[in-house]
Amino acid sequence: MTAAELIRGDRPGRLRLRGDVGLENVRQLWERGRTELAGQRQLEIDLSEVERTDSAGVALLVAWTREAHAGGVVIRFANIPDQIRAIAHVCGVEAILPFPQASENAADNDESSQS
């Protein structure tokens, strides 16, 4: 199991979530995400390094989305792994999450690999 962490990305307003995201660490990640949302106008969270997740991880994304909307922050998730998309679909929350379309996600992955 790889410890999950939320770290600052390569530019302002961009974060990277990586590792194994699950029930055991979502509270800590939620708090960290809330801290990062404060004072932002836009925030992108890159999910390409998430190795494993479960429904608690998807609930975390929903919580961040709600927190962002309540604070007037535009939030976007990039490079969404298939596992996260599948769980969001099964849980019926994919429509409320700011996921790019699959074709946009592929473009995000191309950009990330070139960085």
PDB file as gemmi writes it, atoms N, CA and C in Angstrom:
CRYST1    1.000    1.000    1.000  90.00  90.00  90.00 P 1                      
ATOM      1  N   MET A   1       0.831  -1.169   0.000  1.00  0.00           N  
ATOM      2  CA  MET A   1       0.000   0.000   0.000  1.00  0.00           C  
ATOM      3  C   MET A   1       0.886   1.248   0.000  1.00  0.00           C  
ATOM      4  N   THR A   2       0.624   2.149  -0.918  1.00  0.00           N  
ATOM      5  CA  THR A   2       1.368   3.397  -1.016  1.00  0.00           C  
ATOM      6  C   THR A   2       0.591   4.492  -0.299  1.00  0.00           C  
ATOM      7  N   ALA A   3       1.246   5.181   0.603  1.00  0.00           N  
ATOM      8  CA  ALA A   3       0.585   6.252   1.345  1.00  0.00           C  
ATOM      9  C   ALA A   3       0.053   7.306   0.381  1.00  0.00           C  
ATOM     10  N   ALA A   4      -1.163   7.741   0.634  1.00  0.00           N  
ATOM     11  CA  ALA A   4      -1.765   8.774  -0.203  1.00  0.00           C  
ATOM     12  C   ALA A   4      -1.297  10.140   0.257  1.00  0.00           C  
ATOM     13  N   GLU A   5      -1.133  11.026  -0.714  1.00  0.00           N  
ATOM     14  CA  GLU A   5      -0.789  12.404  -0.380  1.00  0.00           C  
ATOM     15  C   GLU A   5      -1.309  13.343  -1.449  1.00  0.00           C  
ATOM     16  N   LEU A   6      -1.596  14.537  -1.024  1.00  0.00           N  
ATOM     17  CA  LEU A   6      -2.032  15.607  -1.906  1.00  0.00           C  
ATOM     18  C   LEU A   6      -0.916  16.635  -1.906  1.00  0.00           C  
ATOM     19  N   ILE A   7      -0.302  16.827  -3.068  1.00  0.00           N  
ATOM     20  CA  ILE A   7       0.846  17.717  -3.145  1.00  0.00           C  
ATOM     21  C   ILE A   7       0.624  18.795  -4.196  1.00  0.00           C  
ATOM     22  N   ARG A   8       1.330  19.877  -4.034  1.00  0.00           N  
ATOM     23  CA  ARG A   8       1.235  20.965  -5.011  1.00  0.00           C  
ATOM     24  C   ARG A   8       1.822  20.511  -6.333  1.00  0.00           C  
ATOM     25  N   GLY A   9       1.183  20.958  -7.403  1.00  0.00           N  
ATOM     26  CA  GLY A   9       1.600  20.573  -8.737  1.00  0.00           C  
ATOM     27  C   GLY A   9       2.673  21.479  -9.302  1.00  0.00           C  
ATOM     28  N   ASP A  10       2.807  21.406 -10.609  1.00  0.00           N  
ATOM     29  CA  ASP A  10       3.861  22.120 -11.311  1.00  0.00           C  
ATOM     30  C   ASP A  10       3.551  23.590 -11.575  1.00  0.00           C  
ATOM     31  N   ARG A  11       2.349  24.009 -11.213  1.00  0.00           N  
ATOM     32  CA  ARG A  11       1.974  25.415 -11.393  1.00  0.00           C  
ATOM     33  C   ARG A  11       0.922  25.784 -10.341  1.00  0.00           C  
ATOM     34  N   PRO A  12       0.761  27.074 -10.071  1.00  0.00           N  
ATOM     35  CA  PRO A  12      -0.240  27.513  -9.092  1.00  0.00           C  
ATOM     36  C   PRO A  12      -1.637  27.033  -9.495  1.00  0.00           C  
ATOM     37  N   GLY A  13      -2.427  26.660  -8.501  1.00  0.00           N  
ATOM     38  CA  GLY A  13      -3.787  26.204  -8.773  1.00  0.00           C  
ATOM     39  C   GLY A  13      -3.878  24.774  -9.252  1.00  0.00           C  
ATOM     40  N   ARG A  14      -2.791  24.033  -9.134  1.00  0.00           N  
ATOM     41  CA  ARG A  14      -2.799  22.629  -9.569  1.00  0.00           C  
ATOM     42  C   ARG A  14      -2.228  21.775  -8.445  1.00  0.00           C  
ATOM     43  N   LEU A  15      -2.949  20.703  -8.120  1.00  0.00           N  
ATOM     44  CA  LEU A  15      -2.519  19.744  -7.112  1.00  0.00           C  
ATOM     45  C   LEU A  15      -2.449  18.364  -7.736  1.00  0.00           C  
ATOM     46  N   ARG A  16      -1.695  17.478  -7.082  1.00  0.00           N  
ATOM     47  CA  ARG A  16      -1.607  16.080  -7.523  1.00  0.00           C  
ATOM     48  C   ARG A  16      -1.976  15.187  -6.352  1.00  0.00           C  
ATOM     49  N   LEU A  17      -2.921  14.284  -6.601  1.00  0.00           N  
ATOM     50  CA  LEU A  17      -3.289  13.287  -5.608  1.00  0.00           C  
ATOM     51  C   LEU A  17      -2.619  11.996  -6.034  1.00  0.00           C  
ATOM     52  N   ARG A  18      -1.911  11.363  -5.090  1.00  0.00           N  
ATOM     53  CA  ARG A  18      -1.228  10.138  -5.470  1.00  0.00           C  
ATOM     54  C   ARG A  18      -1.269   9.110  -4.351  1.00  0.00           C  
ATOM     55  N   GLY A  19      -1.065   7.860  -4.744  1.00  0.00           N  
ATOM     56  CA  GLY A  19      -1.036   6.767  -3.778  1.00  0.00           C  
ATOM     57  C   GLY A  19      -2.363   6.035  -3.701  1.00  0.00           C  
ATOM     58  N   ASP A  20      -2.553   5.319  -2.593  1.00  0.00           N  
ATOM     59  CA  ASP A  20      -3.765   4.541  -2.332  1.00  0.00           C  
ATOM     60  C   ASP A  20      -4.723   5.389  -1.505  1.00  0.00           C  
ATOM     61  N   VAL A  21      -5.870   5.703  -2.086  1.00  0.00           N  
ATOM     62  CA  VAL A  21      -6.843   6.575  -1.444  1.00  0.00           C  
ATOM     63  C   VAL A  21      -8.025   5.728  -0.991  1.00  0.00           C  
ATOM     64  N   GLY A  22      -8.271   5.723   0.306  1.00  0.00           N  
ATOM     65  CA  GLY A  22      -9.372   4.923   0.824  1.00  0.00           C  
ATOM     66  C   GLY A  22      -9.844   5.427   2.170  1.00  0.00           C  
ATOM     67  N   LEU A  23     -10.713   4.649   2.770  1.00  0.00           N  
ATOM     68  CA  LEU A  23     -11.333   5.020   4.033  1.00  0.00           C  
ATOM     69  C   LEU A  23     -10.313   5.399   5.104  1.00  0.00           C  
ATOM     70  N   GLU A  24      -9.166   4.746   5.082  1.00  0.00           N  
ATOM     71  CA  GLU A  24      -8.165   4.977   6.119  1.00  0.00           C  
ATOM     72  C   GLU A  24      -7.495   6.352   6.037  1.00  0.00           C  
ATOM     73  N   ASN A  25      -7.615   7.056   4.913  1.00  0.00           N  
ATOM     74  CA  ASN A  25      -6.911   8.337   4.813  1.00  0.00           C  
ATOM     75  C   ASN A  25      -7.722   9.481   4.211  1.00  0.00           C  
ATOM     76  N   VAL A  26      -9.008   9.252   3.909  1.00  0.00           N  
ATOM     77  CA  VAL A  26      -9.761  10.333   3.257  1.00  0.00           C  
ATOM     78  C   VAL A  26      -9.973  11.545   4.156  1.00  0.00           C  
ATOM     79  N   ARG A  27     -10.097  11.338   5.439  1.00  0.00           N  
ATOM     80  CA  ARG A  27     -10.302  12.502   6.325  1.00  0.00           C  
ATOM     81  C   ARG A  27      -9.097  13.440   6.275  1.00  0.00           C  
ATOM     82  N   GLN A  28      -7.915  12.881   6.362  1.00  0.00           N  
ATOM     83  CA  GLN A  28      -6.690  13.687   6.292  1.00  0.00           C  
ATOM     84  C   GLN A  28      -6.598  14.393   4.931  1.00  0.00           C  
ATOM     85  N   LEU A  29      -6.898  13.667   3.857  1.00  0.00           N  
ATOM     86  CA  LEU A  29      -6.841  14.255   2.519  1.00  0.00           C  
ATOM     87  C   LEU A  29      -7.903  15.338   2.349  1.00  0.00           C  
ATOM     88  N   TRP A  30      -9.085  15.121   2.916  1.00  0.00           N  
ATOM     89  CA  TRP A  30     -10.158  16.114   2.834  1.00  0.00           C  
ATOM     90  C   TRP A  30      -9.715  17.415   3.488  1.00  0.00           C  
ATOM     91  N   GLU A  31      -9.133  17.312   4.683  1.00  0.00           N  
ATOM     92  CA  GLU A  31      -8.654  18.500   5.387  1.00  0.00           C  
ATOM     93  C   GLU A  31      -7.591  19.235   4.575  1.00  0.00           C  
ATOM     94  N   ARG A  32      -6.663  18.490   4.017  1.00  0.00           N  
ATOM     95  CA  ARG A  32      -5.598  19.096   3.205  1.00  0.00           C  
ATOM     96  C   ARG A  32      -6.195  19.796   1.985  1.00  0.00           C  
ATOM     97  N   GLY A  33      -7.155  19.142   1.340  1.00  0.00           N  
ATOM     98  CA  GLY A  33      -7.813  19.739   0.181  1.00  0.00           C  
ATOM     99  C   GLY A  33      -8.562  21.010   0.538  1.00  0.00           C  
ATOM    100  N   ARG A  34      -9.246  21.002   1.677  1.00  0.00           N  
ATOM    101  CA  ARG A  34      -9.950  22.206   2.136  1.00  0.00           C  
ATOM    102  C   ARG A  34      -8.974  23.363   2.337  1.00  0.00           C  
ATOM    103  N   THR A  35      -7.828  23.063   2.894  1.00  0.00           N  
ATOM    104  CA  THR A  35      -6.802  24.083   3.092  1.00  0.00           C  
ATOM    105  C   THR A  35      -6.357  24.667   1.751  1.00  0.00           C  
ATOM    106  N   GLU A  36      -6.162  23.789   0.782  1.00  0.00           N  
ATOM    107  CA  GLU A  36      -5.714  24.244  -0.542  1.00  0.00           C  
ATOM    108  C   GLU A  36      -6.784  25.026  -1.286  1.00  0.00           C  
ATOM    109  N   LEU A  37      -8.060  24.729  -1.021  1.00  0.00           N  
ATOM    110  CA  LEU A  37      -9.155  25.449  -1.674  1.00  0.00           C  
ATOM    111  C   LEU A  37      -9.248  26.899  -1.199  1.00  0.00           C  
ATOM    112  N   ALA A  38      -8.869  27.139   0.039  1.00  0.00           N  
ATOM    113  CA  ALA A  38      -8.987  28.475   0.615  1.00  0.00           C  
ATOM    114  C   ALA A  38      -8.188  29.485  -0.202  1.00  0.00           C  
ATOM    115  N   GLY A  39      -8.853  30.540  -0.603  1.00  0.00           N  
ATOM    116  CA  GLY A  39      -8.182  31.608  -1.335  1.00  0.00           C  
ATOM    117  C   GLY A  39      -7.988  31.354  -2.822  1.00  0.00           C  
ATOM    118  N   GLN A  40      -8.437  30.208  -3.307  1.00  0.00           N  
ATOM    119  CA  GLN A  40      -8.297  29.900  -4.734  1.00  0.00           C  
ATOM    120  C   GLN A  40      -9.524  30.385  -5.507  1.00  0.00           C  
ATOM    121  N   ARG A  41      -9.330  30.659  -6.761  1.00  0.00           N  
ATOM    122  CA  ARG A  41     -10.451  30.937  -7.674  1.00  0.00           C  
ATOM    123  C   ARG A  41     -10.692  29.732  -8.563  1.00  0.00           C  
ATOM    124  N   GLN A  42      -9.592  29.049  -8.890  1.00  0.00           N  
ATOM    125  CA  GLN A  42      -9.657  27.833  -9.709  1.00  0.00           C  
ATOM    126  C   GLN A  42      -8.680  26.828  -9.132  1.00  0.00           C  
ATOM    127  N   LEU A  43      -9.055  25.557  -9.243  1.00  0.00           N  
ATOM    128  CA  LEU A  43      -8.170  24.502  -8.762  1.00  0.00           C  
ATOM    129  C   LEU A  43      -8.343  23.276  -9.637  1.00  0.00           C  
ATOM    130  N   GLU A  44      -7.219  22.731 -10.055  1.00  0.00           N  
ATOM    131  CA  GLU A  44      -7.225  21.481 -10.815  1.00  0.00           C  
ATOM    132  C   GLU A  44      -6.481  20.438  -9.980  1.00  0.00           C  
ATOM    133  N   ILE A  45      -7.088  19.267  -9.857  1.00  0.00           N  
ATOM    134  CA  ILE A  45      -6.456  18.177  -9.127  1.00  0.00           C  
ATOM    135  C   ILE A  45      -6.196  17.039 -10.104  1.00  0.00           C  
ATOM    136  N   ASP A  46      -4.927  16.734 -10.287  1.00  0.00           N  
ATOM    137  CA  ASP A  46      -4.481  15.676 -11.195  1.00  0.00           C  
ATOM    138  C   ASP A  46      -4.553  14.345 -10.438  1.00  0.00           C  
ATOM    139  N   LEU A  47      -5.296  13.400 -10.994  1.00  0.00           N  
ATOM    140  CA  LEU A  47      -5.504  12.101 -10.348  1.00  0.00           C  
ATOM    141  C   LEU A  47      -4.696  10.977 -10.991  1.00  0.00           C  
ATOM    142  N   SER A  48      -3.793  11.303 -11.890  1.00  0.00           N  
ATOM    143  CA  SER A  48      -3.075  10.271 -12.657  1.00  0.00           C  
ATOM    144  C   SER A  48      -2.213   9.355 -11.797  1.00  0.00           C  
ATOM    145  N   GLU A  49      -1.833   9.810 -10.603  1.00  0.00           N  
ATOM    146  CA  GLU A  49      -0.960   8.997  -9.758  1.00  0.00           C  
ATOM    147  C   GLU A  49      -1.710   8.251  -8.651  1.00  0.00           C  
ATOM    148  N   VAL A  50      -3.043   8.262  -8.717  1.00  0.00           N  
ATOM    149  CA  VAL A  50      -3.822   7.465  -7.767  1.00  0.00           C  
ATOM    150  C   VAL A  50      -3.663   6.008  -8.177  1.00  0.00           C  
ATOM    151  N   GLU A  51      -3.128   5.209  -7.283  1.00  0.00           N  
ATOM    152  CA  GLU A  51      -2.847   3.805  -7.587  1.00  0.00           C  
ATOM    153  C   GLU A  51      -4.027   2.891  -7.300  1.00  0.00           C  
ATOM    154  N   ARG A  52      -4.784   3.222  -6.240  1.00  0.00           N  
ATOM    155  CA  ARG A  52      -5.928   2.411  -5.854  1.00  0.00           C  
ATOM    156  C   ARG A  52      -6.890   3.310  -5.098  1.00  0.00           C  
ATOM    157  N   THR A  53      -8.178   3.033  -5.253  1.00  0.00           N  
ATOM    158  CA  THR A  53      -9.179   3.772  -4.493  1.00  0.00           C  
ATOM    159  C   THR A  53     -10.399   2.902  -4.293  1.00  0.00           C  
ATOM    160  N   ASP A  54     -11.339   3.430  -3.538  1.00  0.00           N  
ATOM    161  CA  ASP A  54     -12.604   2.754  -3.305  1.00  0.00           C  
ATOM    162  C   ASP A  54     -13.685   3.832  -3.256  1.00  0.00           C  
ATOM    163  N   SER A  55     -14.874   3.481  -2.811  1.00  0.00           N  
ATOM    164  CA  SER A  55     -15.955   4.468  -2.798  1.00  0.00           C  
ATOM    165  C   SER A  55     -15.650   5.638  -1.866  1.00  0.00           C  
ATOM    166  N   ALA A  56     -14.850   5.420  -0.833  1.00  0.00           N  
ATOM    167  CA  ALA A  56     -14.464   6.527   0.046  1.00  0.00           C  
ATOM    168  C   ALA A  56     -13.630   7.559  -0.717  1.00  0.00           C  
ATOM    169  N   GLY A  57     -12.790   7.105  -1.627  1.00  0.00           N  
ATOM    170  CA  GLY A  57     -12.003   8.013  -2.448  1.00  0.00           C  
ATOM    171  C   GLY A  57     -12.879   8.850  -3.359  1.00  0.00           C  
ATOM    172  N   VAL A  58     -13.905   8.224  -3.932  1.00  0.00           N  
ATOM    173  CA  VAL A  58     -14.836   8.969  -4.786  1.00  0.00           C  
ATOM    174  C   VAL A  58     -15.649   9.942  -3.930  1.00  0.00           C  
ATOM    175  N   ALA A  59     -16.036   9.528  -2.732  1.00  0.00           N  
ATOM    176  CA  ALA A  59     -16.746  10.436  -1.819  1.00  0.00           C  
ATOM    177  C   ALA A  59     -15.885  11.651  -1.490  1.00  0.00           C  
ATOM    178  N   LEU A  60     -14.583  11.456  -1.401  1.00  0.00           N  
ATOM    179  CA  LEU A  60     -13.653  12.568  -1.168  1.00  0.00           C  
ATOM    180  C   LEU A  60     -13.741  13.578  -2.310  1.00  0.00           C  
ATOM    181  N   LEU A  61     -13.767  13.098  -3.533  1.00  0.00           N  
ATOM    182  CA  LEU A  61     -13.871  13.996  -4.688  1.00  0.00           C  
ATOM    183  C   LEU A  61     -15.186  14.765  -4.660  1.00  0.00           C  
ATOM    184  N   VAL A  62     -16.266  14.079  -4.274  1.00  0.00           N  
ATOM    185  CA  VAL A  62     -17.569  14.744  -4.153  1.00  0.00           C  
ATOM    186  C   VAL A  62     -17.502  15.826  -3.074  1.00  0.00           C  
ATOM    187  N   ALA A  63     -16.896  15.513  -1.944  1.00  0.00           N  
ATOM    188  CA  ALA A  63     -16.784  16.492  -0.845  1.00  0.00           C  
ATOM    189  C   ALA A  63     -15.977  17.708  -1.276  1.00  0.00           C  
ATOM    190  N   TRP A  64     -14.852  17.477  -1.962  1.00  0.00           N  
ATOM    191  CA  TRP A  64     -14.058  18.611  -2.450  1.00  0.00           C  
ATOM    192  C   TRP A  64     -14.860  19.450  -3.442  1.00  0.00           C  
ATOM    193  N   THR A  65     -15.629  18.785  -4.297  1.00  0.00           N  
ATOM    194  CA  THR A  65     -16.440  19.498  -5.292  1.00  0.00           C  
ATOM    195  C   THR A  65     -17.470  20.372  -4.594  1.00  0.00           C  
ATOM    196  N   ARG A  66     -18.145  19.833  -3.610  1.00  0.00           N  
ATOM    197  CA  ARG A  66     -19.151  20.611  -2.861  1.00  0.00           C  
ATOM    198  C   ARG A  66     -18.496  21.776  -2.123  1.00  0.00           C  
ATOM    199  N   GLU A  67     -17.380  21.513  -1.494  1.00  0.00           N  
ATOM    200  CA  GLU A  67     -16.658  22.563  -0.763  1.00  0.00           C  
ATOM    201  C   GLU A  67     -16.229  23.682  -1.724  1.00  0.00           C  
ATOM    202  N   ALA A  68     -15.738  23.298  -2.889  1.00  0.00           N  
ATOM    203  CA  ALA A  68     -15.319  24.289  -3.886  1.00  0.00           C  
ATOM    204  C   ALA A  68     -16.505  25.133  -4.340  1.00  0.00           C  
ATOM    205  N   HIS A  69     -17.594  24.482  -4.694  1.00  0.00           N  
ATOM    206  CA  HIS A  69     -18.769  25.223  -5.161  1.00  0.00           C  
ATOM    207  C   HIS A  69     -19.291  26.163  -4.088  1.00  0.00           C  
ATOM    208  N   ALA A  70     -19.297  25.724  -2.836  1.00  0.00           N  
ATOM    209  CA  ALA A  70     -19.768  26.566  -1.729  1.00  0.00           C  
ATOM    210  C   ALA A  70     -18.880  27.800  -1.562  1.00  0.00           C  
ATOM    211  N   GLY A  71     -17.596  27.666  -1.879  1.00  0.00           N  
ATOM    212  CA  GLY A  71     -16.660  28.779  -1.747  1.00  0.00           C  
ATOM    213  C   GLY A  71     -16.442  29.567  -3.024  1.00  0.00           C  
ATOM    214  N   GLY A  72     -17.192  29.237  -4.062  1.00  0.00           N  
ATOM    215  CA  GLY A  72     -17.049  29.950  -5.334  1.00  0.00           C  
ATOM    216  C   GLY A  72     -15.797  29.598  -6.112  1.00  0.00           C  
ATOM    217  N   VAL A  73     -15.242  28.421  -5.835  1.00  0.00           N  
ATOM    218  CA  VAL A  73     -14.021  27.970  -6.519  1.00  0.00           C  
ATOM    219  C   VAL A  73     -14.409  27.049  -7.671  1.00  0.00           C  
ATOM    220  N   VAL A  74     -13.805  27.265  -8.820  1.00  0.00           N  
ATOM    221  CA  VAL A  74     -13.993  26.363  -9.953  1.00  0.00           C  
ATOM    222  C   VAL A  74     -12.991  25.224  -9.778  1.00  0.00           C  
ATOM    223  N   ILE A  75     -13.498  24.008  -9.644  1.00  0.00           N  
ATOM    224  CA  ILE A  75     -12.628  22.853  -9.443  1.00  0.00           C  
ATOM    225  C   ILE A  75     -12.752  21.920 -10.640  1.00  0.00           C  
ATOM    226  N   ARG A  76     -11.658  21.277 -10.956  1.00  0.00           N  
ATOM    227  CA  ARG A  76     -11.617  20.345 -12.087  1.00  0.00           C  
ATOM    228  C   ARG A  76     -10.675  19.205 -11.720  1.00  0.00           C  
ATOM    229  N   PHE A  77     -11.081  17.998 -12.076  1.00  0.00           N  
ATOM    230  CA  PHE A  77     -10.216  16.836 -11.893  1.00  0.00           C  
ATOM    231  C   PHE A  77      -9.668  16.446 -13.252  1.00  0.00           C  
ATOM    232  N   ALA A  78      -8.390  16.144 -13.301  1.00  0.00           N  
ATOM    233  CA  ALA A  78      -7.729  15.789 -14.562  1.00  0.00           C  
ATOM    234  C   ALA A  78      -7.128  14.394 -14.455  1.00  0.00           C  
ATOM    235  N   ASN A  79      -6.989  13.757 -15.596  1.00  0.00           N  
ATOM    236  CA  ASN A  79      -6.326  12.453 -15.686  1.00  0.00           C  
ATOM    237  C   ASN A  79      -6.965  11.424 -14.756  1.00  0.00           C  
ATOM    238  N   ILE A  80      -8.263  11.273 -14.901  1.00  0.00           N  
ATOM    239  CA  ILE A  80      -9.024  10.401 -14.013  1.00  0.00           C  
ATOM    240  C   ILE A  80      -8.811   8.937 -14.385  1.00  0.00           C  
ATOM    241  N   PRO A  81      -8.307   8.139 -13.448  1.00  0.00           N  
ATOM    242  CA  PRO A  81      -8.134   6.703 -13.723  1.00  0.00           C  
ATOM    243  C   PRO A  81      -9.483   6.020 -13.974  1.00  0.00           C  
ATOM    244  N   ASP A  82      -9.456   4.975 -14.778  1.00  0.00           N  
ATOM    245  CA  ASP A  82     -10.672   4.232 -15.094  1.00  0.00           C  
ATOM    246  C   ASP A  82     -11.367   3.720 -13.836  1.00  0.00           C  
ATOM    247  N   GLN A  83     -10.605   3.317 -12.832  1.00  0.00           N  
ATOM    248  CA  GLN A  83     -11.198   2.802 -11.594  1.00  0.00           C  
ATOM    249  C   GLN A  83     -12.076   3.869 -10.926  1.00  0.00           C  
ATOM    250  N   ILE A  84     -11.618   5.091 -10.902  1.00  0.00           N  
ATOM    251  CA  ILE A  84     -12.398   6.174 -10.293  1.00  0.00           C  
ATOM    252  C   ILE A  84     -13.652   6.436 -11.107  1.00  0.00           C  
ATOM    253  N   ARG A  85     -13.520   6.467 -12.424  1.00  0.00           N  
ATOM    254  CA  ARG A  85     -14.693   6.668 -13.278  1.00  0.00           C  
ATOM    255  C   ARG A  85     -15.729   5.564 -13.055  1.00  0.00           C  
ATOM    256  N   ALA A  86     -15.262   4.329 -12.959  1.00  0.00           N  
ATOM    257  CA  ALA A  86     -16.176   3.194 -12.781  1.00  0.00           C  
ATOM    258  C   ALA A  86     -16.902   3.280 -11.440  1.00  0.00           C  
ATOM    259  N   ILE A  87     -16.190   3.590 -10.384  1.00  0.00           N  
ATOM    260  CA  ILE A  87     -16.818   3.700  -9.059  1.00  0.00           C  
ATOM    261  C   ILE A  87     -17.816   4.855  -9.057  1.00  0.00           C  
ATOM    262  N   ALA A  88     -17.445   5.988  -9.638  1.00  0.00           N  
ATOM    263  CA  ALA A  88     -18.352   7.138  -9.697  1.00  0.00           C  
ATOM    264  C   ALA A  88     -19.622   6.777 -10.460  1.00  0.00           C  
ATOM    265  N   HIS A  89     -19.469   5.994 -11.529  1.00  0.00           N  
ATOM    266  CA  HIS A  89     -20.625   5.569 -12.318  1.00  0.00           C  
ATOM    267  C   HIS A  89     -21.539   4.651 -11.499  1.00  0.00           C  
ATOM    268  N   VAL A  90     -20.953   3.658 -10.854  1.00  0.00           N  
ATOM    269  CA  VAL A  90     -21.733   2.713 -10.046  1.00  0.00           C  
ATOM    270  C   VAL A  90     -22.436   3.431  -8.893  1.00  0.00           C  
ATOM    271  N   CYS A  91     -21.769   4.412  -8.303  1.00  0.00           N  
ATOM    272  CA  CYS A  91     -22.340   5.172  -7.176  1.00  0.00           C  
ATOM    273  C   CYS A  91     -23.331   6.238  -7.639  1.00  0.00           C  
ATOM    274  N   GLY A  92     -23.397   6.476  -8.946  1.00  0.00           N  
ATOM    275  CA  GLY A  92     -24.336   7.452  -9.486  1.00  0.00           C  
ATOM    276  C   GLY A  92     -23.949   8.905  -9.245  1.00  0.00           C  
ATOM    277  N   VAL A  93     -22.641   9.175  -9.113  1.00  0.00           N  
ATOM    278  CA  VAL A  93     -22.210  10.546  -8.834  1.00  0.00           C  
ATOM    279  C   VAL A  93     -21.377  11.166  -9.957  1.00  0.00           C  
ATOM    280  N   GLU A  94     -21.185  10.442 -11.040  1.00  0.00           N  
ATOM    281  CA  GLU A  94     -20.315  10.982 -12.088  1.00  0.00           C  
ATOM    282  C   GLU A  94     -20.847  12.276 -12.682  1.00  0.00           C  
ATOM    283  N   ALA A  95     -22.157  12.460 -12.678  1.00  0.00           N  
ATOM    284  CA  ALA A  95     -22.734  13.676 -13.261  1.00  0.00           C  
ATOM    285  C   ALA A  95     -22.448  14.917 -12.413  1.00  0.00           C  
ATOM    286  N   ILE A  96     -22.188  14.743 -11.107  1.00  0.00           N  
ATOM    287  CA  ILE A  96     -21.932  15.918 -10.267  1.00  0.00           C  
ATOM    288  C   ILE A  96     -20.449  16.209 -10.108  1.00  0.00           C  
ATOM    289  N   LEU A  97     -19.607  15.320 -10.596  1.00  0.00           N  
ATOM    290  CA  LEU A  97     -18.161  15.537 -10.496  1.00  0.00           C  
ATOM    291  C   LEU A  97     -17.649  16.240 -11.752  1.00  0.00           C  
ATOM    292  N   PRO A  98     -16.748  17.190 -11.585  1.00  0.00           N  
ATOM    293  CA  PRO A  98     -16.218  17.920 -12.743  1.00  0.00           C  
ATOM    294  C   PRO A  98     -15.139  17.122 -13.480  1.00  0.00           C  
ATOM    295  N   PHE A  99     -15.575  16.020 -14.079  1.00  0.00           N  
ATOM    296  CA  PHE A  99     -14.676  15.182 -14.871  1.00  0.00           C  
ATOM    297  C   PHE A  99     -14.727  15.644 -16.318  1.00  0.00           C  
ATOM    298  N   PRO A 100     -13.579  15.708 -16.989  1.00  0.00           N  
ATOM    299  CA  PRO A 100     -13.609  15.965 -18.430  1.00  0.00           C  
ATOM    300  C   PRO A 100     -14.181  14.740 -19.149  1.00  0.00           C  
ATOM    301  N   GLN A 101     -14.620  14.942 -20.351  1.00  0.00           N  
ATOM    302  CA  GLN A 101     -15.054  13.811 -21.169  1.00  0.00           C  
ATOM    303  C   GLN A 101     -13.865  12.892 -21.407  1.00  0.00           C  
ATOM    304  N   ALA A 102     -14.111  11.651 -21.748  1.00  0.00           N  
ATOM    305  CA  ALA A 102     -13.032  10.673 -21.942  1.00  0.00           C  
ATOM    306  C   ALA A 102     -11.994  11.176 -22.945  1.00  0.00           C  
ATOM    307  N   SER A 103     -12.428  11.842 -24.029  1.00  0.00           N  
ATOM    308  CA  SER A 103     -11.479  12.339 -25.029  1.00  0.00           C  
ATOM    309  C   SER A 103     -10.601  13.447 -24.443  1.00  0.00           C  
ATOM    310  N   GLU A 104     -11.180  14.302 -23.589  1.00  0.00           N  
ATOM    311  CA  GLU A 104     -10.403  15.346 -22.927  1.00  0.00           C  
ATOM    312  C   GLU A 104      -9.430  14.730 -21.941  1.00  0.00           C  
ATOM    313  N   ASN A 105      -9.860  13.681 -21.266  1.00  0.00           N  
ATOM    314  CA  ASN A 105      -9.001  12.988 -20.302  1.00  0.00           C  
ATOM    315  C   ASN A 105      -7.777  12.419 -21.015  1.00  0.00           C  
ATOM    316  N   ALA A 106      -7.960  11.879 -22.210  1.00  0.00           N  
ATOM    317  CA  ALA A 106      -6.837  11.350 -22.981  1.00  0.00           C  
ATOM    318  C   ALA A 106      -5.863  12.466 -23.330  1.00  0.00           C  
ATOM    319  N   ALA A 107      -6.393  13.641 -23.671  1.00  0.00           N  
ATOM    320  CA  ALA A 107      -5.530  14.783 -23.970  1.00  0.00           C  
ATOM    321  C   ALA A 107      -4.764  15.217 -22.724  1.00  0.00           C  
ATOM    322  N   ASP A 108      -5.435  15.197 -21.561  1.00  0.00           N  
ATOM    323  CA  ASP A 108      -4.751  15.529 -20.309  1.00  0.00           C  
ATOM    324  C   ASP A 108      -3.611  14.568 -20.056  1.00  0.00           C  
ATOM    325  N   ASN A 109      -3.833  13.286 -20.295  1.00  0.00           N  
ATOM    326  CA  ASN A 109      -2.788  12.287 -20.086  1.00  0.00           C  
ATOM    327  C   ASN A 109      -1.601  12.532 -21.014  1.00  0.00           C  
ATOM    328  N   ASP A 110      -1.876  12.933 -22.240  1.00  0.00           N  
ATOM    329  CA  ASP A 110      -0.799  13.242 -23.176  1.00  0.00           C  
ATOM    330  C   ASP A 110       0.033  14.415 -22.682  1.00  0.00           C  
ATOM    331  N   GLU A 111      -0.642  15.467 -22.173  1.00  0.00           N  
ATOM    332  CA  GLU A 111       0.065  16.640 -21.652  1.00  0.00           C  
ATOM    333  C   GLU A 111       0.915  16.272 -20.456  1.00  0.00           C  
ATOM    334  N   SER A 112       0.389  15.437 -19.561  1.00  0.00           N  
ATOM    335  CA  SER A 112       1.109  15.061 -18.364  1.00  0.00           C  
ATOM    336  C   SER A 112       2.365  14.263 -18.702  1.00  0.00           C  
ATOM    337  N   SER A 113       2.278  13.400 -19.696  1.00  0.00           N  
ATOM    338  CA  SER A 113       3.427  12.570 -20.042  1.00  0.00           C  
ATOM    339  C   SER A 113       4.517  13.390 -20.713  1.00  0.00           C  
ATOM    340  N   GLN A 114       4.155  14.552 -21.262  1.00  0.00           N  
ATOM    341  CA  GLN A 114       5.148  15.395 -21.921  1.00  0.00           C  
ATOM    342  C   GLN A 114       5.835  16.324 -20.926  1.00  0.00           C  
ATOM    343  N   SER A 115       5.236  16.487 -19.732  1.00  0.00           N  
ATOM    344  CA  SER A 115       5.810  17.391 -18.716  1.00  0.00           C  
ATOM    345  C   SER A 115       7.046  16.823 -18.104  1.00  0.00           C  
TER     346      SER A 115                                                      
END                                                                             
